[in-house]
Amino acid sequence: MLIKFLYLIFAYLCGSIPFAYIVAKAVKKVDIRKVGSGNPGTTNVFRSIGKGAGIVVFAFDTLKGFIPVFFAIFIDNSFSYSVAVAAAAIVGHMFTIFLNFKGGKGVATGLGVFLALMPLPCFAAFIVFGVVFLLSGYVALGSIVAAVTLPLAAYFAGYGLEPIIFSFAAAMLIIYKHKANIMRLKNGTENRFKILKRK
């Protein structure tokens, strides 16, 4: 029982590692919370620090969600425990102890968590994100639509009630963290990546 509890703490601390903050400091010696949108996450690093730094942050933020969940089966081979570990990692990213409990929006870490927990629905949500992002240029819109897709994909893939409820809860939390982006999307002031050139 103690090992299971300690592993949950490990998952939270792993999720809490602020790679956006670390990479921004290492590359440009800036506090990512004080540039761009102020969000310590992948998208802000892409915009404010550079593509290379953004890719590194995305990779590490994904891994810090994937690794704890993937290895949770060696502690307790039950889906319920893996869900608890996944929740700890996501909460760690969003409310990191290393940045006064103010973290990122959970998209990359959520991707890692669900790649380990339910890969098929996660892959479907990732495809939806890619399509929406390429067509709109809005990372936030792609993230929100992907979050909504996840529990639906879990349902149609035949997952049980527990993973569907958890994926729904995670989706709602991710959408909540995007509340400022939603307001900017409504007002037409959200930052946009120019992916497809329009005439």
Disulfide bonds with the S-S distance in Angstrom:
none
